[in-house]
Every structure is written in C-alpha cells, then in structure tokens.
C-alpha cells in the first residue's frame, strides 16, 4: 500500500492507459455467437458411378472405416451410403489437432486404396468443424426480362459469381447448390441405331475424338518457337449433330439417329427461398477466420457483385449476423441495466452518494481492464464471455464495496486524516478481500482444464470471470484508496443539496431496511445459538430433503433455447420423384409463409456430391427447411408453440412419411442428431428394419416425445436384373457386357465436355431417348448388341424382379446400424431417456444385435462426470487455500460449511424457476461454492480480529455480525442484482445460461442467512471443542 500512496501519479497513469486500451479493445474484439465446440472431424466423400447403396457400404465405406478406426485419437467412425456415394465421417477427441487428423485420414486412404473398387472417382477429403457452418447463404434468382432461367443462373453462379466471391480475402469457400445444371443430351433412337448396327462404343468414341484440342509440339528454329496445335474442340452446340460416326465402313452423322438437346442434368436436388426456386451459395469462412469479419466482407462486396451481374437477383437468404448481433446487443443492454441496478443498490445500502459513486467508478475501470486482457489474449465477445461479464457485475463491486465501506467506517470513527485512513483501512482489509476474490477464482480453475466438451463451453466463461474478478481486486486496492480522499467527506460539513437529499433518502432506507435486518440477524443468531442442538439437526434434515429434489428437477446437457430459428425435417415416400418432393415443399411453404413473424424461409431437397455445407447423404425424398422468425420479444408465441402448430399442419399432409420440427440448437453439438438417438447395430438390414419399426412405435407412445423418426426404412423400390448366364454365353455375352449397354441407355455416359472459356464447361451425355427408358417394361424390350453384330431383346437373357431396399445405409463402429430419433420440446433429457429405456425394454433383441444411446445422454454423462470431479477439486482447492491463509485446519472447515447448505437454496430456486439441472446449473453450483465463502471469510476474519483485541468469544461474534451485516448484505444483493438479467433471460440465447444465475441467486439468498446466523454458531462450537481438547478455559 505504501508504494501506491507514494507513487499515485504512476498508478493513475497506468490505470488510465489500461482504461483507454480497454475502450479500444471493446470496439475491436472479435464477435461470434458461441465458442467453437465441435470435435475435430474429417469427412471422406467417395463416388462410384453406377454402384448401389449396398455396394458402396460394403466395398467402399467398410474398408475405409476399418483403416480409419485404427488411427490414434479416433472417437467415432460413421458412414452413410446411398447409390453412387459413400460419406465416411471420422470424429476425433478434442486432444487431436484438426490438421493432424486430416493428415492421418489421408495416409489411411492411401493404405486402403488398393482394396477399393478401381472405378471410384478420386476421394474428396473435408476438414469439418464450426468453421464449416456457412456464415451466410445467398439466394440467386434470375431477373424478369433477363432471359435467364435457373439453368443459366446456376451456370453463372458456379463460374463467374463464385470466382468473384472467392476473391474476397475472408472467404474460404463458396458452395453452390440447387437449380438446374446445364447439359447437352445426345438422345439416341434405339431403332435407328439398330438398323445401322453401330454399337454405343463407336458413337461415344466419335464424340470424344471430335471434341479435342491436341497440341502436336513446337516448331523450332533459330528465330522462333511456335506451337502447332489441332483445333478440334466444338465451338458451338449445333456442331454436335454434324459429328461423323464410322463403323465397319459405314459413316453416318449423329443427326441421322440421335436428337441433340441443350437441356439440364437429371435433378436430385432443389433449393427454395421464401417459397420460390433459387440457387443457393453457402459462404464459408477460413478455419482461423471470424464469422462477423467474413459476413462484413461479403456484405461490403455485394453492391459491386449486383452491379457486375445485373441479370440476377442476389439476396441474403440467411446469415449468422442477425442472431449474433441480436444476442450481443441484447447482452450489452442487459449489462448496462445490471450496472445501473447494481450502483443503485450500492447507494441504497451504503446510504452515501459519494461512497456509491466511488464504488461505481470501479465498474468501468474493471471492465475495461478485463477487455484489455481479453484482447491481448485473443479472446472474443460471444454469448458465453458476455454472460460472464454480466455475471461479474455484481461480483466485481464486492472488492470495492469492502474497501470503501472499511475506509468510510474508520473515517466516521474519527481515526485521522482521510488519506491516512484510506491507506490504513485498505491495508487492514486487503488480505481478507484477496482471500474472498481468490476463493472465487480458485473454484473456477478446475473447469479451465477439465477437458472435453465442458472445457470447450465453460472455459471462456471461467477465464473471463476470473480476469474480471482479479481486475476488480486490483482496482479496489489501487484506484479506490487513491480516489477515496476526493469522494468521501465528513457528513457534518457543507454538501450540495442534491447530494444531501439523496443521502437522506438512502439513510431512510438504511434505517428501515439494513438496520432492521442487522437486528434480525443478531436476534436470529442469539436464538439459534441458544437452541443449536435443535436447529443444527433440523438444518441437516432440510439439506437432505432439498438435495433429494434434484431428480425431480430433471437433467439436460444444455437447456432448450428460443433463438427464433425453426428447423423442419420432412421425408416423403421413398419412391417419390424430385418433382413430387418439390411440390410437397411448395405446399409446406404456403403454410409457413402465412404464419406471423416469419423473416425468411429456406428449403432444401436432396444433396449434391462434393458439397459438405448443405448436408451429406440426404436423399431426393428428404426435405430440410429453415425458418427465421422475429425474436421472442416481438412474438406472442414461443418457439415451441410455433413448432406444435407447424408439426400438426404438416403431419396431416399427403405424402408425408415423417416430420420433425425442432428449434435451432436443439442439440448442443451438430454431431448429435437428436435429443434421443437409439442406435441398433447388427448385420442383417431386414432384421434392423423390423427392430427399428418396433422401437419407433413404442417410443412415440411415450410421454415427452413430440415426434419420432427413423434414419432409413426398407421401402425404396429397386429393380434387380437376373441373367441367364448360359443363354448369354451362347450369344458371346457376359453380364458385364449387357450391364454396360443398359447403363449407357438408361443413365447415360458422359461422352465429352463442351468447353466454355473461363468456365467449367457443359457436360455432353449420350443415352436413349426419354420416351424409351421411362419404365421398366421398355428397358426389358431394349436391344442388346451381340459380338456377332445382331441384336437380341434384353428379356431374352434376363428377368426382372422388384425388391425393396433401404433409402440409405448407415454404419457405426464397424457395424451396420439403424437409428430412431426422438425429438422433444422442453422436457428434460433424463426424463426422455427413462422413457426411451422403457420403450426399448419391451422388445427382445436377437443375439448379436446391440442397442446404444447416441443422443445427448452419452455426452451429458461424460460432461457431468467431469463436472463432479471439478466440484470435488474446487472444494479441495478452497480448503487448502484457506489453511494457508488462516494458518488453521479448523477455521476453513467452519467457513466452508456454508457451501453444502447454500446448495439447498440453489435446488429450490431451480424448482421454482422450472429449470432443469444442466451443465450451466452445475457450473452455478461450483461458482456458488466460491462466492458464498467470501462472506464467511469476512465475518470470521473480524471475529478473530476482535478476539485478538481481547473481547470474549460471544461478544466478538456479535460485534462481527453487527459490523459485517451491511457489507455482507451489500455484496450478496449486488451479486444477485447483477445476475438478474441472466436469470430473467433478458437477452436472446440466455436461456442456455440462465440456470447458472438462478442457482447462484438461490444459493446466495439462503447462504447469506446461513453466513450471519449458522456460521457464527458453528464457529463457537468449533472454538469450544478446540479449547476443550487443549485443556484450556474459553472466555465466552
């Protein structure tokens, strides 16, 4: 303290420098919605043209899974397979760095390459994390009168527009989805081709050979070096019909037997924006980039893009900006309100405006010092860190209150010059003040290093809170004592009238509230101390009863949250065409857009190969919809009421097989598909289908579930051809010869590419006429060319059979799996899990079939296990710290008695507020343990001080209660008031963290009473026992 008072100018200059840096930091700190919590994940996309889902699962996904499963740090390996595509997802533990994980997967693929089918396309490897979630979605539509349709718009979006977006430095990728992809279709008339006796291979060879630029080399001489090149590429689509086809001396042109169409590819996907078809572009930030920086950069570039491409409309369909800005602005407003209320409470409780002002001055200094350290540590503003700042409001003034109250008390007692008093009073309280601050910080330390999901979510909160608390302590012992001589004034001296009137009002409050409470606590202590052997057992009984209420509260990993974003997942019949699915989407959109408060709606059907941000493995019968509503403060209905309405309306529509409606963030991790996820593993797909059907029926009948769906069902129609090998042999054919001809006729063969300068080009596909391949009967009558040059009908050598296959095939932990998803509104996860167990218990599973829970419960059990350890470590750290501070093994025990009993108030607060036990609530219990002992420290410290001055034990205790009631009440009430914005959820997204504040508030209310009534009683009992064991006489 002497250094501070001897160098006041240095201290103030350093404080002002930190203040200025803090102001700068508050404007420059990066902003996001939530910390990055996704585990390091690598996705491998493999395509094999013509392969069935079963083949993709068996011969592509399975070998890759087995190789990747052996990698170090792997947590889970899953795959989704559908026709022609397999997606293997490798999830690693948090300890694995994403780049290392990606490198390991690349090496694994190289090892397994020889075991994979030879005709697969090169595998695509994607690093997956929070950064792969699109920061913005653009909707591109053709303008009226521009002459553009969706095909031309898609072509523009995939080429010039995408290139322009990728030039923005902050953008990592721009994925294009939906609409129609241009294609040149050469549709052959099979009858004409049969008459000419020209095989498919000759036609395809001619197309390829007549659309090539071939560099022959250089013409070199002493004067020049010139390339000689054959110009064979087609310059316009009309030239295709004139391509000659020669076979065994016969030369014809494509126009003689084929129709050339400038058309579009077969569609398996679609995108809608606000009820209209459009092209979607998902904007992705860099792995180390910032969401808001990327959004701002794209928005800045949009006017130039619109000017450059006037033929299309470029609209922002969705963006993380709205929810981030809304959440951050709400949180900042809540912070302002918390500060105002806290300063007002301080004024009323201290009953002196000048003392309240000096305490209030500590708040901006503390915050800006906190922001400076956050900026230097490269932290960011998000829902978690800003909540920590709000929670800190009431807590950070505790240090200043203790110092100011002690300075003022000594000064009022006439102990000399205000400057000397400030130095002496601050030095007197500094150790106890530090002990209180350190006790709160020390309980947060274990959470910072817990590992797993808990650390990822809660570390930013604990670090920010610790920075704020340590900053508040630094301010309280430096700036406060230096400013005290200028603020604190003798009440008998002249004062401004406004200050006098304000002080009179506060003094009236002090007499009628604080003083009466002081009398109440003294009387309560005397009564409890007199009948302690009745009240202490009663307290223990109440504690046991209270803690037994925790199962009633229920448990969640994170509480449900109303962000105003609704997700809808709809599945139609497995044999529905993309046109039927799109019509269903239009019908659903009519319902949605008629609802009040809708800002925007985005609809997705199917998936496209090579894209990761639009979902992987989604079939053309699967529809995903995102709806953005106005925030909950502007709506009459909450998000779960809206979901019920939508679910009821959509469920009653024709062609709807499943519908799930849930809010954005319904699961804490994107890798968790739903709250309840029952996974059945086995080796027989037919048996898995039946088992999931039974579990699904049982689950939907259980209370708490809003909808139940399955990830696949064995109801997709498929035609299987069975060849008569003997007949084939007589014609000189093999199954693969016939299969290749059928493939060429039905799916078609990419024969070449019509190249366009500075674009990807337009594919040229060779196949049968549409009218010759639109049903299985026509396929069975198609002509098969034999090696001898004559044709036979397919039905001559093959028969067809209709079978039912899975819509997709999934694998997990190296086994085939089927999943049943259970969705909720706000029912606790623990309750749903119990219902899930009842539903599963009704079914007898065959030997070799395993049932596991892959929903929130698995992650919740892991997280709560870590938090249990954190709580034990926090209490242990507290005890060890207090042993050092108080140089006693018994005093810390008395101080910490308040912790378990304060938990009673926390449990009842959760029950009254209707909140579940969850990770933030558990964090609240840990934080409460550190906060509640602060008051005990100050009380016991003063008891010991009075004892050292020679006062009897009981008198010392009563004097300590008399003196410390006001500061204890002030610190408790300011902490409670500071947490009210979080507890009352005054900002969008605070539903996630409000249980933390509710636990702390409930515990503080009960804990404050215990501190002033029961802690002194326990201390007296402890002292009596100590003296008795030592054989001494206690002066009571």
N, C-alpha and C positions, 0 to 999 in steps of 0.2 A: 504493500500500500504506500510505503514511503516513496518508492520510485514514481508512482503515478502522481502523487501530490508535488513531488519535486520537479517533475517534467510534464506539467499539464499541457503545454503547447504542443509537445511532441505527440502526446496521447490524442489530443483533439485533431491534429493534422492527419494522423494515421486513421482516425475514426472517420473523418470527412472524406479521405481518399477511398476508404472502403465503401462509404455511402455512395460516392459518385460512381465507383465501379459497379456497385450493386444496381444503381439506376440503369446504367448501360447494359448490364447483364440481363435485367428484367425485360429489355426490348430485344436482345439478341439471342437469348436461349432458344434452342430448337423446340418445336411444339409437335406433339403427336397425341394420339388418343390413349394408347396403352403401351407399356413396355413390351419389348419383344420376348415372347414366352414360348414360341414354337420350338420343339426339339429339332436338332439338325436332321434333315431328311433329304434323301436323294431319290428321285423318280426316274425310272428307266422305261421309255416307250419303244416298243418293238412292233413293227408291222411286217406281216407276211401276206401278200396278196393271195386271195382265194382260200385261205385257211379258215377252218371253222373255229368256234369258241373253244370246243373241246381240244382240238389240236393245239391251239395257242396256249391253253392252260397246261397241257401235258408235255409238249415238246419245246415250248419256248419259256413260259413262266417258271415251270418247275425247275429246270436246270439252273436258271439264273437265281432263283430263290435259294437253292441249296448252296450255291457258291457264296452268295452274299450273307447267308445266315452264319457262315463261319468267320466273318470279319470281326475284328475286335471292336468293342463298344456298341455292337448292334443290340437294339432293344426289341425290335419287331420287324418282321418281313412279311408283307402282304402283296397280293396281286389281284387284279381284275382283268378278266379276259373276255373279249367278245369277238365276233367274226373279224378276222384280219388284224386285230390289235390286242396286245397284252401290255398292261402297265404294272410294273413291279415297283413297289414303294418300300424303301429301306429306311427305317427310323432308327436313329442312334440316340444314345444317352447324351445328356447335356454336356458331359465332360469332353465329348468329341467335337473338334472344330469342323465346321461345315466343309471347308476346303479339303481337309484331310479325309473326311467321309467320302466326298466326291471322287477323290483320287483312288481311294480303296475300292470303290464300286467300279471305276474304270478298269482297274487291274483285274478285278473279279470277272468282268465281262470278257476281257482278253483271254483269261484262262478257260472260260466256258465256251468260247466262240466255236470251237471245233465240234461241240456237242449240239449246236443249234442247227436248224434246217438251213440248207445252203441258199434258199431263195428269199431269206428275210432281207429287208432293207436295213441299212446301217442304223443301229440303235441310237436313240436320242436320249441324252442324259441331262436332267434338270436338277439344279440345286433348289430346294424348297424351304421356305421359311416365311416369316412375317413379311419380308420384302417382296414375296411373290404375289401377295394380295394386291390386286390393282388399286392404285391410289385414285384413279379416275377412269370412268368409262365414257367414251364418246359415241354418240349415235349419229350415223351418217345416212342421210336420205337424199334422193335426187330432187332437185327443184323443179317445180312445174314449168313446162316450156323449155327445159334444158335439153330435151331429147335423150336424157339418161334414164335407164331403168336400173333395177337392183344389180343386174349382172355388170353393167358398165360402172356402177358405183362401187361394187366390190373390187373390180379391176383397178379403179382409181385408188381406192383405199389401200389395197395391197401393195401398190407400187409407189406412185408419186407422193401420196399423202403420208404413207408410212415412212418413206425416206425423209420427208420433211420433219416429221415428229422425232425421228431418231437423231436428227441433227441437234436437238435440244440436249444440252450437256447433262442435265439432271435425269434424263430418261434412259433407262437401261434397255427396255424392250417395249414394243407395241404389237400386241397380238390382234389379228383381225378374225372376226367370226360372223357367220350368218350370211343371209342374202343368197345370191346365186353366183357360181363360178363359171365363167365363160369356157366353152369347149367347142371344138369343131368335131362334129359327129359324122363319120362316114358310115352310113347305114346301108348294108348290102341286101339286095333282094336274093334270097337263097335259091329261088327257082332259076333266075337268070344265071347265077354263078354256077349252078349245077349243070345248066346247058353248056356253059363254056368249059366245064371241067377244070376250073382253076382252083387250087387249094387256097385256104386262108393265108398260109405262109408266104405264098408268092405275092399276094396283094400287099401284105404288111411290109415285105422286103422292098417292094417297088415304092411304097410311100416313104419309107426311111431313106432309100437311095436317092430319091428325087427331091429331098429337102435338106441338103447338106452343103455347107461351105467347106471346101477342102484345101488347106494350104499345101502346095506342092514343094515349096522350098524357096531358096533365094537365087536370083540371077546375079552372079558376082562378076565384076570386072574391076579394073584399076580405078575407074571413075565413079562407080556406083554400086549400090547393094539394094536390089529391088525384089520384093516378094512377088511370087507368081501364085495365084490362087484361083481355084474353080469356084464360081459363084453359082451354087445350086439351090440355095435357100429360096423358098417361095416368098414372093413379095406381096401377094395378096391372096386372100382365101379363095377367090374364084379360080385361081390357077390349079387348085387341087383336083378339080373334076377332069382336068386335061392330063393328069399323070398317066403315062402308059404302063400297062401291065403285060409282061410277056411270060408265056409258059408253054414249053414244048412246041415252039414255032408259032404259037398263036399270040397276037398282040391286040389288046383292046385297051380302052381307056376307062377310068373309074366311072365316068358319066354313063357308060354303057350298062352297068349293072348295080350302081350304087347311087344313093341320094346324099348329097353333101349339105349338111345343116350347120349354120352358125348358131349354136344353141347353148345350153348350160349343162353342167355335170348333174348326174343323179344326186338329188338332195337328201341329206341325212341330218341336217341341222337347220335351225332358223333362229332369228333374233327379232324381238319386237320392242319398241319403245313407245310408251303411252298408247298402246293399242294398235300401232302401225308397224308393218315390217320395216326393218332398217338393217344397216351394217353396224356392227359393234367393234370398237377398238379399245382394248384394255391397255392402260398406261401403267407400266411397272417401273418402280424406282430402282436405283442401284442397291446392292447388298448393304453398303455402308452409307446409303443416302438417307435423306429425311423426307418424310411424306409431304409435309407442307411446302418445303422448298421445291419439290417436284411439281406439285399442284400449281404453285405460283408461277413457275417457269412455263408450264403448258398454257395456263390461262393468259399469260403475257404474250405467248406466241399465237393464240387463237385468232385475233383480228387479222394478222398477216396471212394465216392459213386460209381464212374465209375469203380474203381478197384474192389470194392466189388460185383458189378453187371455187369460183363463183357458181359453178354448175351444181353444187351440192350444198345441203344444209349441214353444218357441223354444230351439234348441240352437246352440252354436257349432260349426259343421261344420269350419271351417278358420280359421287365424289365423296371421299372421306373428309373433305374440307368442312362440309356442313356440320357433321356430327362433332368433329374436333373443335371447330370454332364455337359451336353451341355449348359444348361441355366446358371448354376452357373459359369462355365468357361468363357462364353461369357460376363456375367455381370462383372466378375472380370477384364477381358480385357478392358471392357468399363470404369471401374473405373480407371484403370491405365491411359487410354487415357484422361479421364476427368481431372485427376490430372495434367498430363503433359500440356495440353492445358490451364488449369487454371493458373498454375505457369508462363507459357509463357505470358499470358495476363497480369498478375500482373507485370511482369518485364517490359513489353512494356508500361504499364500505369504509373507505378511508376518511370520508367526510371533510376533505380539504381539497379544493380545486387545484391548488399549486402542486400538492403531492401527487394528485391524479395525473396532472399534466406531465410531470417529470417521469412518471411510470409510463404514460402513453408515449413519451418520446423514445423510450427504449424499443417500442414495436418497430417503427420504420428502420431504425439502426440495425436491429437484429435481423429483420427480413432482408435488407439489402446486403448485409454481411453474408447471410445464408445464400442469396442469389449469386454473390461473387464467388463463393466457394463452389457452388453448383456449376457455374460457368467454367471455372478453372478445372473442374473435374469432368467436364464434357458431359454433364447430365442434361436432362431436358424437362420441359414442362409437359406433364401429361396428367391423366386422371389420378394416378397414384401419387405423384410428387406434389401436385397441388392440393390434394386431400391432406397430405402430411403437413403442408404449410398451414392449412386451415386448422387442423388439429393442434398445431403448435401454438396458435394464437393465445389461447387461454393458459397454456403451459409455460410459454416463454416469459410471460409477465410475472410468473411466480418468483423468479430470482429478483427482479426489480422491486416487486412488492415487499419481499422480505427485507431487502436492503433499505428501501425508502421508509418502511414502517419502523425499522430499528433506529434509523437516523432521526426520524421525527420524534420517536418516543424519548430518546436520550436528550434531544434538544428541548422538548417540552419539560423535561425534568430538571432543566437548568444546569446542564453539565459543562457549560462554557461556550466558546466561540463556535459558530456553526461549522466552520471549516475543520476545526479540530474534532468536533463531534462527528462529522461525516467520516473522517479518517478512522476514528476510534470505533464507531458503530459498525462500519463496513468490515474492519479487521475482526471484530468480535463475531460477526455472523458469517464470515467468509467460508470457514471450514464446514459449518453445518449447511450453508447454502450449496457449497460444492458437493457435499455428500448427497443432498437431495437431487441435484442435477445428474450427478454421476450414477446414482441408483437407477434413474430412469433410463439413462443411456446404456448402462451395463446390461439391462434385461433385453435390450434390442440387439445386442451384439451376436448372440447365437443365431438369430434369424438371418443375419447377413451372410452366414457361412453354412447354412443348413443344407444347401444343395437342392437339386430337383426343382420342381415347379414352384414350391413355396418360396425359395430364394429368388427365383426369377420375378415373381409377382411382388413379394413383400420387401425385397432388399431396397428398391428405390424409396419406399416409404420409410423404412427404418433408417436408412442413411440420411435422407432429407430431414427427418425428425431429429436425429442425433446432431446434425450440423446446426439446426435451428436452436436446439437446447444449449449446446456448448457456446454458440454465438450469444445467446441471451445471458449466459453466465458471464462471459467476457464483457458484455456491455454493462451488466449490473455492477461489476466491481471496478469499472474504469470510468465510463461516461456518467453514470448515475451519481457517484460521490463527487465528481467534479462539478456537475450541474446543480447538485443539491443546495449549495450555498446561495445560488441565484434564484432558486424557486421557493425553498422552504423559508417561511417568515414567521416571526412571532405573532400570534393571534391578537395580542394586545395592541400591536402597532396599527397605524393607519393603513387602510386597504381600500381598493376600488369597490364601489358599491355593488357592482355586478358580482364580483367575487364574494363579497360579504353575503349577499342574498343567496348565492349558490351554496356557500358553505353552511348557512343557516338551514337550508332545505336538507342538505346531506347530514347535518348534525341531528336534525329531527329524525331522519331515517336511522341514524346510528343509535339514538336513544331508544327508539321504538322497535328496532329490529335487532341490531347487533348486541346491544347491551342486554336486552331481554334473553337473547339466545345464550349469551355468556352466563347469565343467571341460571338459565335452564340446564345448560351443560354441567355447571357446578353442582346444582341440585341433583341432577341425574347421576353424576359421579358419586356423590355422597350416598345416595340411595343404593346404587349398585354395589358400591364398595362395602356397605353395611351388610347387604344380603348377597354377597358374592357367591356363596356356595349354593345359592338357588339359581341366580341368574347365569352363571357360567355353564352349568349343565343344560339349562334351558337354551342358551345360545348354541351349544353344540347340537342339540336336538333340531333346532331350527336350521342349522347348517346342513345337517344330514338330509332333512326333508327337502330343503331347497335344491340340493345337488341331485336329488332323485328326480327332479323335474326335467333334467336335461334330455332324457329320451322322449318326453312329451314335446319338447321344443322341435325335435327333428334335426336332421343334419343335411347340409349341402356343401359342395366344394366352394362354389360362389353363389350368391343369391341371384334370383332372376332380375333382369334389368329391362326397363322400358326406355329404349332409345328411339322409338318411333319408326323402327325398321322391321317389317314383317317378311318372313321367308315362307314361300309355299312350294311344296314338292308334290307334283301330281304325276301319277302313272296311268296311262290308258291301256287298252287291250294290247297284248303282246304282238298281234299281227296287224295292228293299225298302221296305215301309211303315214308318211310325214304330212301329207295334206290333211288327213283326219286329225292328227295331233295339233296341227296349226289352227284348224277350225275350232277345236276344243279350247285352245289358248285364247282365241278371239272371244269366245263365249265367256270365258272366265274374266277376261279383261273388261268386258262390259260391266260385269258385277263390280269389279274393283274400282273402275273409274267413276262409278256412280256413288261411291262412298265419299263422305265428307272428310276433308283434311288430307287428301292424297296430294302429294307434291309430284311424285313421278312413279312410274311402273316400268320394270324391265322384265322381259320374258325370254327364256332360253329353252330351246328344244334340241336334244341330242348333243353330240360332241363332234369335234373335228380332230383328226390325227395331228400330232405335233404341237398341240396347244395345251398349256398347263394351267392357265389362269381361268379358263372357262369350265373347269371340271373335267375329269378324266373318266372314260368308260361309261358315259351316260348314253343310253340307247335312244333311238329316234322316238320312242314311245314315252320318254321321260321329259317332263316339263318342270323347269325351276323358275320361280317368279320372285322378284324382289320389289317390295313396295315401300316407298319413303313417305311417311306421314309427318305432319307438323308435330312439334314436340308436345309432351304430355301436359304442359302448362296451358296449351291452346286447344286441348281436346276435352270433350265431355266424357269420353270412354277411355279406359286404359287399354294398353296393347293387348291384354289377354281377353278382354271383352270383344275387341275387334276381331281377334283370332277366332273366337267362338262363332261369331256371325259369318265370317268367311268360310270357316270349316263346314258349317251346316249347309250353306248355299251350294258350295262346290261338291260336297259329298252326294247331294241329291241329283247331280247332273248325269246325263247318259254318258257312257263310255269311260267313266272314271273308275279305275280299279282301286287305287289308293290315293289318299290325300293327307298330307301332313302340313300343318300350319304352325309355325313357331317363330319366336322373336329372334332378331339378330343377337348373337352372343348367348344363345340358349344353352350352349355347352362352352366351358371355359377354354377348350383347345379345339382347333379345327380338325385335329386328328380323331376327336371323339365324335362319332356320328350322331348320337342322341343320348339323352339322359340315361335311358336303359337300353343296352345293346346286348341281347342274348345271342351268343355265338355258339353254333353247334358244329362240331368238326367230325368228319367221317370220310369214308372212301367210296360211298355209293350216292350219286346225285339224286336218284329216285327216292332213296330212303331219307335223305336230307330234306327233300321237298315235303314229304309227308310229315316228318317231325316238326319242321318249322310251321307247317299249316296248323298242327295241333297246338303248339306253343302260342302261336298268334291268336287263335281263338280263345284260349284260356286267359291270355294277357289282357285282351280288350274287355273282358268281363270284369276285370279287377278295378276297384275304385282308384281314382287318381290319374288314370291314363286318359288323355284326350284323343289320341289316335295311335294306331299300331300298324306298322307296315313291314314288308319283307324286302330284302335287297335283290332277291330273284325268285322266280317261280318257274316251274317246269310246264309252261303253257305256250311256248313260242312254236308256231308251226314251222316244220322244215321238211323238205322232200329229199329222201335218200334214194339214190340210184344203185341198183344191184345188177352187175353184169354177168352174163353167161359167158364164162371165160372160154369154154370150148367153141362156142359159136364165133367169138371174137378171133380165136386162133385160126379158124377156117378162112376168115377174111383177111388174115395177116395183121390183125389189130391187137392192141393191148389196152387195158383200162385207161392208162395214162394218155394214150393217143386219142381216145374218144373224149376223155375229160378235157383235154386241151382244146378240142374243137367246140365242145359245149361252152367252155369258159369264154372263148373268143366270141361265140354267138350271143351269149347272154350278158355277161358283164362287160365284154369288150376288151380290147387290148390297146394300151397307149402306143400308137404306131409312131408318133413323132410329136414335135412341138413347133407351132407356128410362132416364130420369134418376132418380138417387137423391141425396138431399140430402147434400152434402159428400163426394161420391164422383165417380169418373169416369163412372159410368153403365154400362149394359149395352147392347151393340150389338144392333140388330134387323136380321136378314139375310133377304132374300127370295130363294128359289131353288126348284128342283124337289125332289120327294120323293127321299130317299136311294136308294130302290129303282129310280128312273127314270134314274139317272145314274152307276151304279157300274161300267159297262163301255162300251167304245166302240160296240158294236153298238146299245145303247139310245140313245146320243147320236145315231147316224146315223138313227134312226127318229123322233127328236123332231119335233114340228110347228113349222113356221116360219110366222108370221102375215104375210100379204102386205098391201100397202096397200089392196087391194080387199076385205079382210075375210075371206078364206078361207085355209085352211092347206094347206101342202104339206110332205111329209116332207123332211128335210134331204138324204137320199140322192138325192133327185130333182135337186138342183142342185149336189151336191158329192160328191167321192170322198175317201177317207181313205187315208193311207199311213204305215206305221210306219217311223220313222227313228231313228238313234242320234246323240245329241248329247253334248257334254261335260257332266260333272256341274257344273262351274263354268268360267268363262272368266277367264283372268288376262292382264294386260298389264303390261309394264315397259318404261320408256324409250321409250314411244310405240309399242311393237310387241306383237303377241300372243306369249305365252310359254307354255312348259310346263316344269315343274321336276321333277327327280328328286332325292329326298332320301336321303342316305346317313348312317346312324347307327352309332356306334361304342360300345365300352366304354371302354377306356383307351388304345387305340392312338394314337400321335402324329398330329396333323393333317397334318404334312408327309408322312408315310408314306401316309396315305389319299389325299392329293392326288396323289401319284405314281401310285397305283393307279387313281385316277379318270382321270388323263391316259391311261393305258394302255387303259382301257375306252372312252374317247371316241375314241382314235386308231384303233380298229378299224372305225369307221363313217365312211363317206364322206357328208358333208353336202351337200345340193344348194346350188346358188348362191343367195344371198340369205338363207340360214339361218345364224345366228350362235350360237356356244356361248360361254358365260361362266361363271365360278365366282362364286357369290353367297354361299358359306358363309364359314367362319371364315378361310379363306386370304386373302381380299381384305383383311379387317380386320387380319389378322396381318402381312401385308406392309407395310401402311401404318404400323402401330404399330412394327414392327421398324425401319423406315426412320427413324422419328422417334427411336427409342432409339439407333440408330447415330450420329445427329447429337448426341444428348445425351452419349454416351460421349466423342466427339471433343471437344466443348465442355468437358466436365468435366475431361478431362486437360489441355486448353489452359489453363483457368482455374487448375488446380493449378500448372502450370508458371509462369504469370505471377505468381501469388501468392507462390510460393517465391522467385522472382527478387527481389521487393521485400523479403521477409523476410530472406533470406540475403545480399542485395546481391551476387549472383553468378549467372552464367548456367550455370555448370557444376555447381555443387552441387545445384541442383534436379534436374538430369538424373540424377545418381547416386541421389538419394533416390527418384526415380520409376521407376528400373529394376526395383524390386520389383513394380511393378504388373503388367506382362505376364507375369512368371514366376509370380506368385501365381495368375494365371488357370489355370495348369496344375492346381493343386490343386482349383480350382473345377470344372473339366471332369471330372476323375476322381471327384470327390465326387458329381456328378450321375449318372455311370455306375454307381457303386457303389450309390447310393440308388434307382436305377431311375426317375429323374425325367427329364422332357424339358426341353429348352431352351424357355423361355417368357418372357413379359413380366416376371413376378416374378424369374425367374432372371437376366434381363438387368439388372433393377434391382439384383440382388445383385452383379453384376459392377461396376456403377457405384459402388455403396456400398463394395465391397471396395477399389476404387481409392482412395477417400478414407481408409479405415480403415488400410490396410496401410502407408501412408506415415507414419502417426503415429510408429510405432516407429523408422522410418528417420530421422525428424526428430530425435527424442530422442538417437539414437545419434550421428549426425553432429554435432549441436549440442555434445555432450560431447567428441567428438574435437577439434572446433575450439577448445573451451574449454581442453583440455589442451595443445593446440598453442600457444595464446596464453600459457600458463604456462611455455612453454619446453621441453616434452617432445618428443622425437623422434617422427616420424610413426608408426612401427610401435608404439612404446611407447604413444603416445596412443590408437591404435586398440585395442590390447589392454586398456588401462585403461578405455576406454569400454565395451568388451564386458564387462569384469569388473564394472563399476558398474551398467550398464544392463540386464544379463541379467534380474535379478529383476523390475524394473518392466515390462520388455517382456513377460516371461512372464506376469506378473500381468494386464496389460491384454489380452493375447491370450486367456489362459484364461478370464478373466471375461467377455470378449465372447462367446467360444464357449459358455460355460455359460449365459449369458443368452439365447442364441439357441436353445439345445437344445429348449425347449418348442415353439418354432415348427417347428424341423427335424423333431422327432419327432411333430408333429401332435397335441399333447395337447388340442386343442380342436376342436369341430365347425367345419368350414369352413377350418381352417388348411391343408388340402390345397392350397387356392388359392395360399397364400403361402409354403409350406414350401421350395420351390426357392430362394427368396431367401436363407433362412437356411443352407440346405445349401451354396450357392455361397460364402457368406461364411465358413462354418466351414472348408470345404475349402481355400479360398484363404488363410485365416489360418494354418492348420497349416503349409502349405508356405511361405507368406510370412514367418512368424516365423523359420523356419530360414534363409531367404534373407537376412533382415534382419541376423541375427547372424553369418552366415558369408560370404555373397557381397557384400552391400552394402559392408562394410569393404574387401573385396578390390577392388571396382570403384573405391572412393574412393582407395585407394592408387595404382591405375593412373592415375586422373584427375590426382592430385597430381603424379605423376612426369611425366606429359605436360605439365602446366601449367608446372612448373619448367623442363623441357627447352626448351619454346617460349620461356620468358622468359630462357633462358640462365643460370639460377641453379642452385646445387647444393642438392639436397634432403638434409636431415639425417634419415636414416632411423633 
